[in-house]
Amino acid sequence: MTRTSKNIQLNFFKSISVFYHNLLDRQECNTSMEMKTMTRDNAVSPVIGSILLVAITVIIAAVIAAFVFGMTGDIQQTRVVAITSDISQNSAPAKVIVITNHGGKDASALMNVNIQIEGVECDEDPDGNPIDTADFAQNVGTSVRCEGATPGEREHLVITGIFIDGTQQVLLDTYQ
């Protein structure tokens, strides 16, 4: 062999050696990187746990503060009384609204009602007789008749119930 061919062979083996050595270094590097990545992944769980603990603590503190400082307020009980309204079909030329008390769970606690059509209290029937709203409120199945202001027009009807304990609640809010 000539000197040049020995040099070529030597250079070739050196190149292979360097290539193989670099390849081994990369594998070691990847292995160490994977270990670092695993270590980093394991640290995520405690951080999330800490954030959740802080969030739960803040929520519990807010709920306790709401009760201590009275932010919940007085919640009124909703009463259940069914009142319906309909337009009388044989009331021409006047518009007569028929209001019926159908009762309900809290009908026995209903003491009186206030009937308003377009903001005006309805205290007389179309014949001019006074409406006994207390009798209407306390007797399930009874009906009262109120004259509407304008035939052919929709009118705002609001019926407010007054209960034994003094509370008031809107029982019917509709347009007729």
Secondary structure by P-SEA (a helix, b strand, c coil): ccaaaaaaaaaaaaaaaaaaaaaaaaaaaaaaaaaaaaaaaaaaaaaaaaaaaaaaaaaaaaaaaaaaaccccbbbbbbbbbbbbbcccccccbbbbbbbbccccccccccbbbbbcccccccccccccccaaaaaaacccbbbbbbbccccbbbbbbbbbbcccccccccccccc
